[in-house]
């Protein structure tokens, strides 16, 4: 789980959501952005060199997100192999990594 330092975590609510998943599927839970387009102008602009695609993969932004242990282990192993794409926005990076995992085993995306 990742959360901002100014976030109050409702552990009871998180545990309830995890139990609904039954632990049988990889889980990525948070405030999911779907079909989100990069901002190409302004203070937070992302250049075409930084991100060539028209949309980001599904990613959770905001105060925090949760990934299941199997996804976390995958990310650690991929990092050790230096085969993860890094991006300047960590939440988008996590979305990229979960999407890469999703290509091998279906992930349950949970907007919560």
C-alpha positions as CSV (number, residue, x, y, z in Angstrom):
1,X,0.0,0.0,0.0
2,X,1.2,3.5,-0.8
3,X,-0.4,6.6,0.7
4,X,0.4,10.2,1.1
5,X,1.7,11.3,4.5
6,X,-1.3,13.5,5.1
7,X,-3.8,10.7,4.5
8,X,-6.0,9.0,7.1
9,X,-6.2,5.4,6.2
10,X,-9.4,3.5,6.9
11,X,-7.9,0.1,7.5
12,X,-11.4,-1.4,8.1
13,X,-12.6,-0.3,4.7
14,X,-9.5,-1.5,3.0
15,X,-9.7,-4.9,4.7
16,X,-13.3,-5.2,3.6
17,X,-12.4,-4.6,0.0
18,X,-9.5,-7.1,0.2
19,X,-11.8,-9.8,1.6
20,X,-14.3,-9.2,-1.3
21,X,-11.4,-10.1,-3.7
22,X,-10.9,-13.4,-1.8
23,X,-7.2,-13.2,-2.6
24,X,-7.7,-15.3,-5.7
25,X,-6.8,-12.5,-8.2
26,X,-4.1,-9.9,-8.3
27,X,-5.5,-6.6,-7.1
28,X,-4.8,-3.0,-7.9
29,X,-7.1,-0.7,-5.9
30,X,-7.4,3.1,-5.7
31,X,-8.8,6.2,-7.4
32,X,-8.3,4.8,-10.9
33,X,-7.9,7.0,-14.0
34,X,-9.0,5.3,-17.2
35,X,-8.2,6.6,-20.6
36,X,-6.4,9.6,-19.1
37,X,-4.6,11.8,-21.6
38,X,-1.2,13.5,-20.8
39,X,-1.3,17.3,-20.5
40,X,0.8,18.6,-23.3
41,X,0.9,22.3,-22.2
42,X,1.3,24.2,-19.0
43,X,3.3,23.7,-15.8
44,X,2.8,19.9,-15.6
45,X,3.2,19.3,-19.3
46,X,4.5,16.0,-20.6
47,X,6.3,16.2,-23.9
48,X,5.9,13.7,-26.7
49,X,9.5,12.6,-26.1
50,X,8.6,11.8,-22.5
51,X,5.4,10.0,-23.4
52,X,4.6,9.1,-27.0
53,X,1.3,7.4,-26.5
54,X,-2.0,9.3,-26.5
55,X,-3.3,7.9,-23.2
56,X,-1.8,6.5,-20.0
57,X,-2.5,3.0,-18.9
58,X,-5.1,2.7,-16.0
59,X,-3.4,4.2,-12.9
60,X,-4.5,5.1,-9.4
61,X,-3.8,8.7,-8.4
62,X,-4.6,10.8,-5.3
63,X,-4.0,9.9,-1.7
64,X,-3.0,6.3,-2.2
65,X,-3.4,2.9,-3.8
66,X,-3.0,-0.8,-2.9
67,X,-1.4,-3.6,-4.9
68,X,-1.5,-7.3,-4.0
69,X,1.6,-9.2,-3.0
70,X,2.0,-11.0,-6.3
71,X,2.1,-7.7,-8.2
72,X,4.6,-6.3,-5.7
73,X,6.9,-9.4,-6.1
74,X,6.7,-9.0,-9.9
75,X,7.7,-5.3,-9.6
76,X,10.6,-6.2,-7.4
77,X,11.9,-8.9,-9.7
78,X,11.4,-6.7,-12.8
79,X,13.3,-3.9,-11.0
80,X,16.2,-6.3,-10.2
81,X,16.3,-7.1,-14.0
82,X,16.2,-3.4,-14.8
83,X,13.3,-4.1,-17.1
84,X,10.8,-1.6,-15.8
85,X,10.0,1.6,-17.6
86,X,10.3,4.6,-15.3
87,X,8.2,7.7,-15.8
88,X,8.4,11.1,-13.9
89,X,4.9,10.5,-12.4
90,X,5.2,7.6,-10.0
91,X,1.4,6.8,-10.1
92,X,1.6,6.5,-13.9
93,X,4.7,4.3,-13.5
94,X,2.8,2.0,-11.2
95,X,0.0,1.8,-13.7
96,X,2.6,0.8,-16.4
97,X,4.0,-1.9,-14.1
98,X,0.6,-3.3,-13.2
99,X,-0.3,-3.3,-16.9
100,X,2.9,-5.3,-17.7
101,X,1.9,-7.8,-15.0
102,X,-1.7,-7.9,-16.3
103,X,-0.3,-9.2,-19.6
104,X,0.8,-12.3,-17.8
105,X,-2.0,-12.8,-15.3
106,X,-5.4,-10.9,-15.2
107,X,-5.5,-8.1,-12.6
108,X,-8.7,-7.0,-10.8
109,X,-8.8,-3.2,-11.1
110,X,-10.9,-1.8,-8.3
111,X,-11.9,1.9,-8.3
112,X,-12.3,2.8,-4.7
